[in-house]
Amino acid sequence: MMYICNTCGYIYDEEAGDPDNGLAPGTRWEDVPDDFVCPLCGVGKDEFSPQN
């Protein structure tokens, strides 16, 4: 599953994770810390939407 930042379009892909920001490949969105911010624009996790 992928999640897109509603502000800048950054995509978090659960399969790929985000190793540069401490999220190992396979990290599910539910397991991403609540204080996660978009690495491109800095908005919070609540500003992401699921993308199919």
mmCIF entry with sequence, helices, sheets and N, C-alpha, C, O atoms, coordinates in Angstrom:
data_MODEL
# 
_entry.id   MODEL 
# 
_entity.id                         1 
_entity.type                       polymer 
_entity.pdbx_number_of_molecules   1 
# 
_entity_poly.entity_id                      1 
_entity_poly.type                           'polypeptide(L)' 
_entity_poly.nstd_linkage                   no 
_entity_poly.nstd_monomer                   no 
_entity_poly.pdbx_seq_one_letter_code       MMYICNTCGYIYDEEAGDPDNGLAPGTRWEDVPDDFVCPLCGVGKDEFSPQN 
_entity_poly.pdbx_seq_one_letter_code_can   MMYICNTCGYIYDEEAGDPDNGLAPGTRWEDVPDDFVCPLCGVGKDEFSPQN 
_entity_poly.pdbx_strand_id                 A 
# 
loop_
_entity_poly_seq.entity_id 
_entity_poly_seq.num 
_entity_poly_seq.mon_id 
_entity_poly_seq.hetero 
1 1  MET n 
1 2  MET n 
1 3  TYR n 
1 4  ILE n 
1 5  CYS n 
1 6  ASN n 
1 7  THR n 
1 8  CYS n 
1 9  GLY n 
1 10 TYR n 
1 11 ILE n 
1 12 TYR n 
1 13 ASP n 
1 14 GLU n 
1 15 GLU n 
1 16 ALA n 
1 17 GLY n 
1 18 ASP n 
1 19 PRO n 
1 20 ASP n 
1 21 ASN n 
1 22 GLY n 
1 23 LEU n 
1 24 ALA n 
1 25 PRO n 
1 26 GLY n 
1 27 THR n 
1 28 ARG n 
1 29 TRP n 
1 30 GLU n 
1 31 ASP n 
1 32 VAL n 
1 33 PRO n 
1 34 ASP n 
1 35 ASP n 
1 36 PHE n 
1 37 VAL n 
1 38 CYS n 
1 39 PRO n 
1 40 LEU n 
1 41 CYS n 
1 42 GLY n 
1 43 VAL n 
1 44 GLY n 
1 45 LYS n 
1 46 ASP n 
1 47 GLU n 
1 48 PHE n 
1 49 SER n 
1 50 PRO n 
1 51 GLN n 
1 52 ASN n 
# 
_struct_asym.id          A 
_struct_asym.entity_id   1 
# 
loop_
_struct_conf.conf_type_id 
_struct_conf.id 
_struct_conf.pdbx_PDB_helix_id 
_struct_conf.beg_label_comp_id 
_struct_conf.beg_label_asym_id 
_struct_conf.beg_label_seq_id 
_struct_conf.pdbx_beg_PDB_ins_code 
_struct_conf.end_label_comp_id 
_struct_conf.end_label_asym_id 
_struct_conf.end_label_seq_id 
_struct_conf.pdbx_end_PDB_ins_code 
_struct_conf.beg_auth_comp_id 
_struct_conf.beg_auth_asym_id 
_struct_conf.beg_auth_seq_id 
_struct_conf.end_auth_comp_id 
_struct_conf.end_auth_asym_id 
_struct_conf.end_auth_seq_id 
_struct_conf.pdbx_PDB_helix_class 
_struct_conf.details 
_struct_conf.pdbx_PDB_helix_length 
HELX_P HELX_P1 AA1 PRO A 19 ? ASN A 21 ? PRO A 19 ASN A 21 5 ? 3 
HELX_P HELX_P2 AA2 TRP A 29 ? ASP A 31 ? TRP A 29 ASP A 31 5 ? 3 
HELX_P HELX_P3 AA3 LYS A 45 ? GLU A 47 ? LYS A 45 GLU A 47 5 ? 3 
# 
_struct_conf_type.id          HELX_P 
_struct_conf_type.criteria    ? 
_struct_conf_type.reference   ? 
# 
_struct_sheet.id               AA1 
_struct_sheet.type             ? 
_struct_sheet.number_strands   3 
_struct_sheet.details          ? 
# 
loop_
_struct_sheet_order.sheet_id 
_struct_sheet_order.range_id_1 
_struct_sheet_order.range_id_2 
_struct_sheet_order.offset 
_struct_sheet_order.sense 
AA1 1 2 ? anti-parallel 
AA1 2 3 ? anti-parallel 
# 
loop_
_struct_sheet_range.sheet_id 
_struct_sheet_range.id 
_struct_sheet_range.beg_label_comp_id 
_struct_sheet_range.beg_label_asym_id 
_struct_sheet_range.beg_label_seq_id 
_struct_sheet_range.pdbx_beg_PDB_ins_code 
_struct_sheet_range.end_label_comp_id 
_struct_sheet_range.end_label_asym_id 
_struct_sheet_range.end_label_seq_id 
_struct_sheet_range.pdbx_end_PDB_ins_code 
_struct_sheet_range.beg_auth_comp_id 
_struct_sheet_range.beg_auth_asym_id 
_struct_sheet_range.beg_auth_seq_id 
_struct_sheet_range.end_auth_comp_id 
_struct_sheet_range.end_auth_asym_id 
_struct_sheet_range.end_auth_seq_id 
AA1 1 ILE A 11 ? ASP A 13 ? ILE A 11 ASP A 13 
AA1 2 MET A 2  ? CYS A 5  ? MET A 2  CYS A 5  
AA1 3 PHE A 48 ? GLN A 51 ? PHE A 48 GLN A 51 
# 
loop_
_atom_site.group_PDB 
_atom_site.id 
_atom_site.type_symbol 
_atom_site.label_atom_id 
_atom_site.label_alt_id 
_atom_site.label_comp_id 
_atom_site.label_asym_id 
_atom_site.label_entity_id 
_atom_site.label_seq_id 
_atom_site.pdbx_PDB_ins_code 
_atom_site.Cartn_x 
_atom_site.Cartn_y 
_atom_site.Cartn_z 
_atom_site.occupancy 
_atom_site.B_iso_or_equiv 
_atom_site.pdbx_formal_charge 
_atom_site.auth_seq_id 
_atom_site.auth_comp_id 
_atom_site.auth_asym_id 
_atom_site.auth_atom_id 
_atom_site.pdbx_PDB_model_num 
ATOM 1   N N  . MET A 1 1  ? 0.846  -1.185 0.000  1.00 0.00 ? 1  MET A N  1 
ATOM 2   C CA . MET A 1 1  ? 0.000  0.000  0.000  1.00 0.00 ? 1  MET A CA 1 
ATOM 3   C C  . MET A 1 1  ? 0.891  1.247  0.000  1.00 0.00 ? 1  MET A C  1 
ATOM 4   O O  . MET A 1 1  ? 1.983  1.251  0.567  1.00 0.00 ? 1  MET A O  1 
ATOM 5   N N  . MET A 1 2  ? 0.403  2.286  -0.640 1.00 0.00 ? 2  MET A N  1 
ATOM 6   C CA . MET A 1 2  ? 1.132  3.549  -0.706 1.00 0.00 ? 2  MET A CA 1 
ATOM 7   C C  . MET A 1 2  ? 0.264  4.658  -0.122 1.00 0.00 ? 2  MET A C  1 
ATOM 8   O O  . MET A 1 2  ? -0.965 4.613  -0.177 1.00 0.00 ? 2  MET A O  1 
ATOM 9   N N  . TYR A 1 3  ? 0.944  5.652  0.436  1.00 0.00 ? 3  TYR A N  1 
ATOM 10  C CA . TYR A 1 3  ? 0.279  6.812  1.019  1.00 0.00 ? 3  TYR A CA 1 
ATOM 11  C C  . TYR A 1 3  ? 0.919  8.055  0.440  1.00 0.00 ? 3  TYR A C  1 
ATOM 12  O O  . TYR A 1 3  ? 2.143  8.157  0.361  1.00 0.00 ? 3  TYR A O  1 
ATOM 13  N N  . ILE A 1 4  ? 0.076  9.009  0.030  1.00 0.00 ? 4  ILE A N  1 
ATOM 14  C CA . ILE A 1 4  ? 0.576  10.219 -0.630 1.00 0.00 ? 4  ILE A CA 1 
ATOM 15  C C  . ILE A 1 4  ? 0.355  11.436 0.262  1.00 0.00 ? 4  ILE A C  1 
ATOM 16  O O  . ILE A 1 4  ? -0.689 11.585 0.898  1.00 0.00 ? 4  ILE A O  1 
ATOM 17  N N  . CYS A 1 5  ? 1.365  12.299 0.290  1.00 0.00 ? 5  CYS A N  1 
ATOM 18  C CA . CYS A 1 5  ? 1.253  13.557 1.026  1.00 0.00 ? 5  CYS A CA 1 
ATOM 19  C C  . CYS A 1 5  ? 0.299  14.467 0.258  1.00 0.00 ? 5  CYS A C  1 
ATOM 20  O O  . CYS A 1 5  ? 0.512  14.751 -0.921 1.00 0.00 ? 5  CYS A O  1 
ATOM 21  N N  . ASN A 1 6  ? -0.750 14.919 0.936  1.00 0.00 ? 6  ASN A N  1 
ATOM 22  C CA . ASN A 1 6  ? -1.743 15.782 0.292  1.00 0.00 ? 6  ASN A CA 1 
ATOM 23  C C  . ASN A 1 6  ? -1.187 17.155 -0.053 1.00 0.00 ? 6  ASN A C  1 
ATOM 24  O O  . ASN A 1 6  ? -1.766 17.867 -0.874 1.00 0.00 ? 6  ASN A O  1 
ATOM 25  N N  . THR A 1 7  ? -0.074 17.535 0.562  1.00 0.00 ? 7  THR A N  1 
ATOM 26  C CA . THR A 1 7  ? 0.498  18.860 0.344  1.00 0.00 ? 7  THR A CA 1 
ATOM 27  C C  . THR A 1 7  ? 1.475  18.895 -0.821 1.00 0.00 ? 7  THR A C  1 
ATOM 28  O O  . THR A 1 7  ? 1.389  19.774 -1.679 1.00 0.00 ? 7  THR A O  1 
ATOM 29  N N  . CYS A 1 8  ? 2.421  17.928 -0.856 1.00 0.00 ? 8  CYS A N  1 
ATOM 30  C CA . CYS A 1 8  ? 3.478  18.018 -1.872 1.00 0.00 ? 8  CYS A CA 1 
ATOM 31  C C  . CYS A 1 8  ? 3.544  16.835 -2.834 1.00 0.00 ? 8  CYS A C  1 
ATOM 32  O O  . CYS A 1 8  ? 4.254  16.895 -3.837 1.00 0.00 ? 8  CYS A O  1 
ATOM 33  N N  . GLY A 1 9  ? 2.810  15.758 -2.539 1.00 0.00 ? 9  GLY A N  1 
ATOM 34  C CA . GLY A 1 9  ? 2.801  14.623 -3.447 1.00 0.00 ? 9  GLY A CA 1 
ATOM 35  C C  . GLY A 1 9  ? 3.829  13.535 -3.147 1.00 0.00 ? 9  GLY A C  1 
ATOM 36  O O  . GLY A 1 9  ? 3.910  12.547 -3.877 1.00 0.00 ? 9  GLY A O  1 
ATOM 37  N N  . TYR A 1 10 ? 4.621  13.703 -2.074 1.00 0.00 ? 10 TYR A N  1 
ATOM 38  C CA . TYR A 1 10 ? 5.565  12.648 -1.665 1.00 0.00 ? 10 TYR A CA 1 
ATOM 39  C C  . TYR A 1 10 ? 4.803  11.358 -1.427 1.00 0.00 ? 10 TYR A C  1 
ATOM 40  O O  . TYR A 1 10 ? 3.724  11.384 -0.834 1.00 0.00 ? 10 TYR A O  1 
ATOM 41  N N  . ILE A 1 11 ? 5.336  10.235 -1.874 1.00 0.00 ? 11 ILE A N  1 
ATOM 42  C CA . ILE A 1 11 ? 4.660  8.950  -1.701 1.00 0.00 ? 11 ILE A CA 1 
ATOM 43  C C  . ILE A 1 11 ? 5.457  8.068  -0.755 1.00 0.00 ? 11 ILE A C  1 
ATOM 44  O O  . ILE A 1 11 ? 6.644  7.816  -0.960 1.00 0.00 ? 11 ILE A O  1 
ATOM 45  N N  . TYR A 1 12 ? 4.776  7.606  0.286  1.00 0.00 ? 12 TYR A N  1 
ATOM 46  C CA . TYR A 1 12 ? 5.359  6.608  1.183  1.00 0.00 ? 12 TYR A CA 1 
ATOM 47  C C  . TYR A 1 12 ? 4.856  5.244  0.732  1.00 0.00 ? 12 TYR A C  1 
ATOM 48  O O  . TYR A 1 12 ? 3.653  4.982  0.734  1.00 0.00 ? 12 TYR A O  1 
ATOM 49  N N  . ASP A 1 13 ? 5.783  4.384  0.346  1.00 0.00 ? 13 ASP A N  1 
ATOM 50  C CA . ASP A 1 13 ? 5.469  3.033  -0.114 1.00 0.00 ? 13 ASP A CA 1 
ATOM 51  C C  . ASP A 1 13 ? 5.853  2.066  1.000  1.00 0.00 ? 13 ASP A C  1 
ATOM 52  O O  . ASP A 1 13 ? 7.025  1.965  1.363  1.00 0.00 ? 13 ASP A O  1 
ATOM 53  N N  . GLU A 1 14 ? 4.861  1.351  1.543  1.00 0.00 ? 14 GLU A N  1 
ATOM 54  C CA . GLU A 1 14 ? 5.131  0.426  2.650  1.00 0.00 ? 14 GLU A CA 1 
ATOM 55  C C  . GLU A 1 14 ? 6.179  -0.615 2.272  1.00 0.00 ? 14 GLU A C  1 
ATOM 56  O O  . GLU A 1 14 ? 7.002  -0.996 3.104  1.00 0.00 ? 14 GLU A O  1 
ATOM 57  N N  . GLU A 1 15 ? 6.154  -1.069 1.045  1.00 0.00 ? 15 GLU A N  1 
ATOM 58  C CA . GLU A 1 15 ? 7.101  -2.091 0.607  1.00 0.00 ? 15 GLU A CA 1 
ATOM 59  C C  . GLU A 1 15 ? 8.540  -1.573 0.626  1.00 0.00 ? 15 GLU A C  1 
ATOM 60  O O  . GLU A 1 15 ? 9.459  -2.291 1.018  1.00 0.00 ? 15 GLU A O  1 
ATOM 61  N N  . ALA A 1 16 ? 8.728  -0.327 0.201  1.00 0.00 ? 16 ALA A N  1 
ATOM 62  C CA . ALA A 1 16 ? 10.069 0.260  0.136  1.00 0.00 ? 16 ALA A CA 1 
ATOM 63  C C  . ALA A 1 16 ? 10.493 0.893  1.454  1.00 0.00 ? 16 ALA A C  1 
ATOM 64  O O  . ALA A 1 16 ? 11.686 1.003  1.738  1.00 0.00 ? 16 ALA A O  1 
ATOM 65  N N  . GLY A 1 17 ? 9.509  1.313  2.266  1.00 0.00 ? 17 GLY A N  1 
ATOM 66  C CA . GLY A 1 17 ? 9.830  2.037  3.490  1.00 0.00 ? 17 GLY A CA 1 
ATOM 67  C C  . GLY A 1 17 ? 10.463 3.377  3.153  1.00 0.00 ? 17 GLY A C  1 
ATOM 68  O O  . GLY A 1 17 ? 10.259 3.915  2.065  1.00 0.00 ? 17 GLY A O  1 
ATOM 69  N N  . ASP A 1 18 ? 11.226 3.907  4.086  1.00 0.00 ? 18 ASP A N  1 
ATOM 70  C CA . ASP A 1 18 ? 11.962 5.151  3.879  1.00 0.00 ? 18 ASP A CA 1 
ATOM 71  C C  . ASP A 1 18 ? 13.232 5.068  4.720  1.00 0.00 ? 18 ASP A C  1 
ATOM 72  O O  . ASP A 1 18 ? 13.363 5.751  5.735  1.00 0.00 ? 18 ASP A O  1 
ATOM 73  N N  . PRO A 1 19 ? 14.180 4.208  4.277  1.00 0.00 ? 19 PRO A N  1 
ATOM 74  C CA . PRO A 1 19 ? 15.395 3.969  5.071  1.00 0.00 ? 19 PRO A CA 1 
ATOM 75  C C  . PRO A 1 19 ? 16.165 5.237  5.425  1.00 0.00 ? 19 PRO A C  1 
ATOM 76  O O  . PRO A 1 19 ? 16.785 5.305  6.486  1.00 0.00 ? 19 PRO A O  1 
ATOM 77  N N  . ASP A 1 20 ? 16.133 6.239  4.554  1.00 0.00 ? 20 ASP A N  1 
ATOM 78  C CA . ASP A 1 20 ? 16.847 7.489  4.833  1.00 0.00 ? 20 ASP A CA 1 
ATOM 79  C C  . ASP A 1 20 ? 16.273 8.212  6.051  1.00 0.00 ? 20 ASP A C  1 
ATOM 80  O O  . ASP A 1 20 ? 16.946 9.039  6.666  1.00 0.00 ? 20 ASP A O  1 
ATOM 81  N N  . ASN A 1 21 ? 15.028 7.893  6.390  1.00 0.00 ? 21 ASN A N  1 
ATOM 82  C CA . ASN A 1 21 ? 14.370 8.531  7.525  1.00 0.00 ? 21 ASN A CA 1 
ATOM 83  C C  . ASN A 1 21 ? 14.023 7.518  8.624  1.00 0.00 ? 21 ASN A C  1 
ATOM 84  O O  . ASN A 1 21 ? 13.139 7.761  9.446  1.00 0.00 ? 21 ASN A O  1 
ATOM 85  N N  . GLY A 1 22 ? 14.724 6.392  8.628  1.00 0.00 ? 22 GLY A N  1 
ATOM 86  C CA . GLY A 1 22 ? 14.593 5.432  9.722  1.00 0.00 ? 22 GLY A CA 1 
ATOM 87  C C  . GLY A 1 22 ? 13.448 4.447  9.618  1.00 0.00 ? 22 GLY A C  1 
ATOM 88  O O  . GLY A 1 22 ? 13.119 3.785  10.603 1.00 0.00 ? 22 GLY A O  1 
ATOM 89  N N  . LEU A 1 23 ? 12.834 4.333  8.457  1.00 0.00 ? 23 LEU A N  1 
ATOM 90  C CA . LEU A 1 23 ? 11.711 3.404  8.284  1.00 0.00 ? 23 LEU A CA 1 
ATOM 91  C C  . LEU A 1 23 ? 12.134 2.269  7.355  1.00 0.00 ? 23 LEU A C  1 
ATOM 92  O O  . LEU A 1 23 ? 12.291 2.462  6.149  1.00 0.00 ? 23 LEU A O  1 
ATOM 93  N N  . ALA A 1 24 ? 12.313 1.098  7.930  1.00 0.00 ? 24 ALA A N  1 
ATOM 94  C CA . ALA A 1 24 ? 12.793 -0.060 7.183  1.00 0.00 ? 24 ALA A CA 1 
ATOM 95  C C  . ALA A 1 24 ? 11.781 -0.495 6.126  1.00 0.00 ? 24 ALA A C  1 
ATOM 96  O O  . ALA A 1 24 ? 10.579 -0.288 6.298  1.00 0.00 ? 24 ALA A O  1 
ATOM 97  N N  . PRO A 1 25 ? 12.256 -1.098 5.033  1.00 0.00 ? 25 PRO A N  1 
ATOM 98  C CA . PRO A 1 25 ? 11.328 -1.665 4.045  1.00 0.00 ? 25 PRO A CA 1 
ATOM 99  C C  . PRO A 1 25 ? 10.357 -2.616 4.735  1.00 0.00 ? 25 PRO A C  1 
ATOM 100 O O  . PRO A 1 25 ? 10.739 -3.390 5.613  1.00 0.00 ? 25 PRO A O  1 
ATOM 101 N N  . GLY A 1 26 ? 9.106  -2.543 4.325  1.00 0.00 ? 26 GLY A N  1 
ATOM 102 C CA . GLY A 1 26 ? 8.080  -3.388 4.917  1.00 0.00 ? 26 GLY A CA 1 
ATOM 103 C C  . GLY A 1 26 ? 7.365  -2.752 6.102  1.00 0.00 ? 26 GLY A C  1 
ATOM 104 O O  . GLY A 1 26 ? 6.458  -3.363 6.667  1.00 0.00 ? 26 GLY A O  1 
ATOM 105 N N  . THR A 1 27 ? 7.755  -1.533 6.494  1.00 0.00 ? 27 THR A N  1 
ATOM 106 C CA . THR A 1 27 ? 7.092  -0.853 7.616  1.00 0.00 ? 27 THR A CA 1 
ATOM 107 C C  . THR A 1 27 ? 5.704  -0.410 7.181  1.00 0.00 ? 27 THR A C  1 
ATOM 108 O O  . THR A 1 27 ? 5.551  0.423  6.288  1.00 0.00 ? 27 THR A O  1 
ATOM 109 N N  . ARG A 1 28 ? 4.696  -0.983 7.830  1.00 0.00 ? 28 ARG A N  1 
ATOM 110 C CA . ARG A 1 28 ? 3.310  -0.617 7.511  1.00 0.00 ? 28 ARG A CA 1 
ATOM 111 C C  . ARG A 1 28 ? 3.013  0.796  8.003  1.00 0.00 ? 28 ARG A C  1 
ATOM 112 O O  . ARG A 1 28 ? 3.609  1.263  8.974  1.00 0.00 ? 28 ARG A O  1 
ATOM 113 N N  . TRP A 1 29 ? 2.094  1.467  7.328  1.00 0.00 ? 29 TRP A N  1 
ATOM 114 C CA . TRP A 1 29 ? 1.725  2.845  7.671  1.00 0.00 ? 29 TRP A CA 1 
ATOM 115 C C  . TRP A 1 29 ? 1.263  2.936  9.121  1.00 0.00 ? 29 TRP A C  1 
ATOM 116 O O  . TRP A 1 29 ? 1.559  3.908  9.816  1.00 0.00 ? 29 TRP A O  1 
ATOM 117 N N  . GLU A 1 30 ? 0.536  1.915  9.572  1.00 0.00 ? 30 GLU A N  1 
ATOM 118 C CA . GLU A 1 30 ? 0.039  1.904  10.952 1.00 0.00 ? 30 GLU A CA 1 
ATOM 119 C C  . GLU A 1 30 ? 1.199  1.878  11.950 1.00 0.00 ? 30 GLU A C  1 
ATOM 120 O O  . GLU A 1 30 ? 1.052  2.323  13.088 1.00 0.00 ? 30 GLU A O  1 
ATOM 121 N N  . ASP A 1 31 ? 2.353  1.356  11.518 1.00 0.00 ? 31 ASP A N  1 
ATOM 122 C CA . ASP A 1 31 ? 3.519  1.247  12.394 1.00 0.00 ? 31 ASP A CA 1 
ATOM 123 C C  . ASP A 1 31 ? 4.477  2.426  12.284 1.00 0.00 ? 31 ASP A C  1 
ATOM 124 O O  . ASP A 1 31 ? 5.454  2.507  13.029 1.00 0.00 ? 31 ASP A O  1 
ATOM 125 N N  . VAL A 1 32 ? 4.200  3.339  11.356 1.00 0.00 ? 32 VAL A N  1 
ATOM 126 C CA . VAL A 1 32 ? 5.006  4.554  11.243 1.00 0.00 ? 32 VAL A CA 1 
ATOM 127 C C  . VAL A 1 32 ? 4.671  5.418  12.461 1.00 0.00 ? 32 VAL A C  1 
ATOM 128 O O  . VAL A 1 32 ? 3.494  5.611  12.767 1.00 0.00 ? 32 VAL A O  1 
ATOM 129 N N  . PRO A 1 33 ? 5.678  5.940  13.160 1.00 0.00 ? 33 PRO A N  1 
ATOM 130 C CA . PRO A 1 33 ? 5.406  6.735  14.370 1.00 0.00 ? 33 PRO A CA 1 
ATOM 131 C C  . PRO A 1 33 ? 4.468  7.910  14.103 1.00 0.00 ? 33 PRO A C  1 
ATOM 132 O O  . PRO A 1 33 ? 4.477  8.493  13.019 1.00 0.00 ? 33 PRO A O  1 
ATOM 133 N N  . ASP A 1 34 ? 3.656  8.247  15.110 1.00 0.00 ? 34 ASP A N  1 
ATOM 134 C CA . ASP A 1 34 ? 2.700  9.348  14.971 1.00 0.00 ? 34 ASP A CA 1 
ATOM 135 C C  . ASP A 1 34 ? 3.381  10.696 14.751 1.00 0.00 ? 34 ASP A C  1 
ATOM 136 O O  . ASP A 1 34 ? 2.771  11.620 14.213 1.00 0.00 ? 34 ASP A O  1 
ATOM 137 N N  . ASP A 1 35 ? 4.649  10.811 15.167 1.00 0.00 ? 35 ASP A N  1 
ATOM 138 C CA . ASP A 1 35 ? 5.349  12.090 14.995 1.00 0.00 ? 35 ASP A CA 1 
ATOM 139 C C  . ASP A 1 35 ? 6.098  12.168 13.653 1.00 0.00 ? 35 ASP A C  1 
ATOM 140 O O  . ASP A 1 35 ? 6.885  13.088 13.432 1.00 0.00 ? 35 ASP A O  1 
ATOM 141 N N  . PHE A 1 36 ? 5.848  11.201 12.767 1.00 0.00 ? 36 PHE A N  1 
ATOM 142 C CA . PHE A 1 36 ? 6.449  11.217 11.421 1.00 0.00 ? 36 PHE A CA 1 
ATOM 143 C C  . PHE A 1 36 ? 6.013  12.484 10.697 1.00 0.00 ? 36 PHE A C  1 
ATOM 144 O O  . PHE A 1 36 ? 4.854  12.892 10.770 1.00 0.00 ? 36 PHE A O  1 
ATOM 145 N N  . VAL A 1 37 ? 6.965  13.099 9.995  1.00 0.00 ? 37 VAL A N  1 
ATOM 146 C CA . VAL A 1 37 ? 6.636  14.241 9.137  1.00 0.00 ? 37 VAL A CA 1 
ATOM 147 C C  . VAL A 1 37 ? 7.141  13.953 7.730  1.00 0.00 ? 37 VAL A C  1 
ATOM 148 O O  . VAL A 1 37 ? 8.120  13.230 7.549  1.00 0.00 ? 37 VAL A O  1 
ATOM 149 N N  . CYS A 1 38 ? 6.478  14.512 6.755  1.00 0.00 ? 38 CYS A N  1 
ATOM 150 C CA . CYS A 1 38 ? 6.868  14.349 5.361  1.00 0.00 ? 38 CYS A CA 1 
ATOM 151 C C  . CYS A 1 38 ? 8.303  14.845 5.190  1.00 0.00 ? 38 CYS A C  1 
ATOM 152 O O  . CYS A 1 38 ? 8.618  15.972 5.573  1.00 0.00 ? 38 CYS A O  1 
ATOM 153 N N  . PRO A 1 39 ? 9.179  14.007 4.615  1.00 0.00 ? 39 PRO A N  1 
ATOM 154 C CA . PRO A 1 39 ? 10.570 14.425 4.452  1.00 0.00 ? 39 PRO A CA 1 
ATOM 155 C C  . PRO A 1 39 ? 10.759 15.550 3.437  1.00 0.00 ? 39 PRO A C  1 
ATOM 156 O O  . PRO A 1 39 ? 11.824 16.166 3.396  1.00 0.00 ? 39 PRO A O  1 
ATOM 157 N N  . LEU A 1 40 ? 9.755  15.826 2.626  1.00 0.00 ? 40 LEU A N  1 
ATOM 158 C CA . LEU A 1 40 ? 9.887  16.893 1.633  1.00 0.00 ? 40 LEU A CA 1 
ATOM 159 C C  . LEU A 1 40 ? 9.314  18.227 2.095  1.00 0.00 ? 40 LEU A C  1 
ATOM 160 O O  . LEU A 1 40 ? 9.905  19.280 1.856  1.00 0.00 ? 40 LEU A O  1 
ATOM 161 N N  . CYS A 1 41 ? 8.146  18.177 2.767  1.00 0.00 ? 41 CYS A N  1 
ATOM 162 C CA . CYS A 1 41 ? 7.503  19.457 3.107  1.00 0.00 ? 41 CYS A CA 1 
ATOM 163 C C  . CYS A 1 41 ? 7.230  19.636 4.601  1.00 0.00 ? 41 CYS A C  1 
ATOM 164 O O  . CYS A 1 41 ? 6.887  20.736 5.033  1.00 0.00 ? 41 CYS A O  1 
ATOM 165 N N  . GLY A 1 42 ? 7.376  18.568 5.399  1.00 0.00 ? 42 GLY A N  1 
ATOM 166 C CA . GLY A 1 42 ? 7.286  18.706 6.846  1.00 0.00 ? 42 GLY A CA 1 
ATOM 167 C C  . GLY A 1 42 ? 5.905  18.613 7.462  1.00 0.00 ? 42 GLY A C  1 
ATOM 168 O O  . GLY A 1 42 ? 5.764  18.829 8.666  1.00 0.00 ? 42 GLY A O  1 
ATOM 169 N N  . VAL A 1 43 ? 4.869  18.296 6.675  1.00 0.00 ? 43 VAL A N  1 
ATOM 170 C CA . VAL A 1 43 ? 3.545  18.149 7.290  1.00 0.00 ? 43 VAL A CA 1 
ATOM 171 C C  . VAL A 1 43 ? 3.451  16.819 8.024  1.00 0.00 ? 43 VAL A C  1 
ATOM 172 O O  . VAL A 1 43 ? 4.240  15.908 7.774  1.00 0.00 ? 43 VAL A O  1 
ATOM 173 N N  . GLY A 1 44 ? 2.492  16.711 8.920  1.00 0.00 ? 44 GLY A N  1 
ATOM 174 C CA . GLY A 1 44 ? 2.336  15.520 9.735  1.00 0.00 ? 44 GLY A CA 1 
ATOM 175 C C  . GLY A 1 44 ? 1.690  14.352 9.014  1.00 0.00 ? 44 GLY A C  1 
ATOM 176 O O  . GLY A 1 44 ? 1.168  14.477 7.907  1.00 0.00 ? 44 GLY A O  1 
ATOM 177 N N  . LYS A 1 45 ? 1.748  13.210 9.685  1.00 0.00 ? 45 LYS A N  1 
ATOM 178 C CA . LYS A 1 45 ? 1.206  11.952 9.163  1.00 0.00 ? 45 LYS A CA 1 
ATOM 179 C C  . LYS A 1 45 ? -0.276 12.071 8.805  1.00 0.00 ? 45 LYS A C  1 
ATOM 180 O O  . LYS A 1 45 ? -0.755 11.388 7.900  1.00 0.00 ? 45 LYS A O  1 
ATOM 181 N N  . ASP A 1 46 ? -0.995 12.933 9.510  1.00 0.00 ? 46 ASP A N  1 
ATOM 182 C CA . ASP A 1 46 ? -2.434 13.091 9.265  1.00 0.00 ? 46 ASP A CA 1 
ATOM 183 C C  . ASP A 1 46 ? -2.738 13.774 7.946  1.00 0.00 ? 46 ASP A C  1 
ATOM 184 O O  . ASP A 1 46 ? -3.899 13.855 7.543  1.00 0.00 ? 46 ASP A O  1 
ATOM 185 N N  . GLU A 1 47 ? -1.707 14.268 7.267  1.00 0.00 ? 47 GLU A N  1 
ATOM 186 C CA . GLU A 1 47 ? -1.900 14.929 5.968  1.00 0.00 ? 47 GLU A CA 1 
ATOM 187 C C  . GLU A 1 47 ? -1.641 13.982 4.786  1.00 0.00 ? 47 GLU A C  1 
ATOM 188 O O  . GLU A 1 47 ? -1.501 14.430 3.648  1.00 0.00 ? 47 GLU A O  1 
ATOM 189 N N  . PHE A 1 48 ? -1.579 12.680 5.064  1.00 0.00 ? 48 PHE A N  1 
ATOM 190 C CA . PHE A 1 48 ? -1.374 11.673 4.019  1.00 0.00 ? 48 PHE A CA 1 
ATOM 191 C C  . PHE A 1 48 ? -2.671 10.937 3.756  1.00 0.00 ? 48 PHE A C  1 
ATOM 192 O O  . PHE A 1 48 ? -3.494 10.758 4.654  1.00 0.00 ? 48 PHE A O  1 
ATOM 193 N N  . SER A 1 49 ? -2.845 10.512 2.516  1.00 0.00 ? 49 SER A N  1 
ATOM 194 C CA . SER A 1 49 ? -4.024 9.739  2.124  1.00 0.00 ? 49 SER A CA 1 
ATOM 195 C C  . SER A 1 49 ? -3.588 8.447  1.442  1.00 0.00 ? 49 SER A C  1 
ATOM 196 O O  . SER A 1 49 ? -2.564 8.419  0.759  1.00 0.00 ? 49 SER A O  1 
ATOM 197 N N  . PRO A 1 50 ? -4.369 7.368  1.626  1.00 0.00 ? 50 PRO A N  1 
ATOM 198 C CA . PRO A 1 50 ? -4.042 6.119  0.930  1.00 0.00 ? 50 PRO A CA 1 
ATOM 199 C C  . PRO A 1 50 ? -4.146 6.306  -0.574 1.00 0.00 ? 50 PRO A C  1 
ATOM 200 O O  . PRO A 1 50 ? -5.011 7.027  -1.071 1.00 0.00 ? 50 PRO A O  1 
ATOM 201 N N  . GLN A 1 51 ? -3.243 5.640  -1.289 1.00 0.00 ? 51 GLN A N  1 
ATOM 202 C CA . GLN A 1 51 ? -3.281 5.701  -2.753 1.00 0.00 ? 51 GLN A CA 1 
ATOM 203 C C  . GLN A 1 51 ? -3.239 4.273  -3.287 1.00 0.00 ? 51 GLN A C  1 
ATOM 204 O O  . GLN A 1 51 ? -2.424 3.464  -2.842 1.00 0.00 ? 51 GLN A O  1 
ATOM 205 N N  . ASN A 1 52 ? -4.095 3.972  -4.219 1.00 0.00 ? 52 ASN A N  1 
ATOM 206 C CA . ASN A 1 52 ? -4.133 2.625  -4.784 1.00 0.00 ? 52 ASN A CA 1 
ATOM 207 C C  . ASN A 1 52 ? -3.337 2.545  -6.062 1.00 0.00 ? 52 ASN A C  1 
ATOM 208 O O  . ASN A 1 52 ? -3.260 1.480  -6.675 1.00 0.00 ? 52 ASN A O  1 
# 
